[in-house]
């Protein structure tokens, strides 16, 4: 099974509004950045890939499995939405263990995997804290841990660093890069720096359509940084 996402001529209608327009992408293992302003269609696209939203047309497949088979795709995907919340009155370890139960993991596997993931996201010392007592950055890291519980081939993260302080954003970006060594990590954000620091390949969405699809290096071109290139291109400045 090849680790890839193939999207061809995808479109999504929300009433009379066309949220996605003929989107085609081929995403392979590693970090892939999805950049665009709020309302560009990023979340809609990611929810379709995660089989949480039905497409209106076109095709989507994850690791060779078509979107018409959501049960099988969900076994391969971990998803961290922008507004992540889980069992606020549970302690961190209890919440992770319970999510492992819901994922059908046997007790010995749950214990091993929960401990390993809490260590990976630097939450081992917070295992006895209630989820509601965690900082924003800690909750995001817990979100990554829960998304990885079933060892998915694809991790989808939507605006993961929005609202985090600079130090926590750097820590979070480093974690995502480590995770992407053996799977797809699809990162959606409007924060240009997050893409520039983590991704070699990107797609830029504008008004529901693909504005650019290729390497970060080619997109930047002669500009000194991604933010300059992004602002110039999106505003249509020559």
Secondary structure as UniProt FT lines:
FT   STRAND          4..14
FT   TURN            15..16
FT   STRAND          17..28
FT   STRAND          30..35
FT   TURN            38..39
FT   HELIX           42..49
FT   TURN            50..51
FT   STRAND          57..62
FT   TURN            63..64
FT   STRAND          65..66
FT   TURN            67..68
FT   HELIX           70..74
FT   TURN            75..76
FT   STRAND          77..80
FT   TURN            88..89
FT   HELIX           92..102
FT   TURN            103..104
FT   HELIX           107..120
FT   TURN            121..122
FT   HELIX           124..126
FT   TURN            127..128
FT   HELIX           131..133
FT   HELIX           136..147
FT   TURN            148..150
FT   STRAND          154..158
FT   TURN            160..163
FT   HELIX           166..179
FT   TURN            180..181
FT   STRAND          184..189
FT   HELIX           192..198
FT   STRAND          201..206
FT   TURN            207..208
FT   STRAND          209..215
FT   HELIX           216..220
FT   TURN            221..222
FT   HELIX           226..235
//
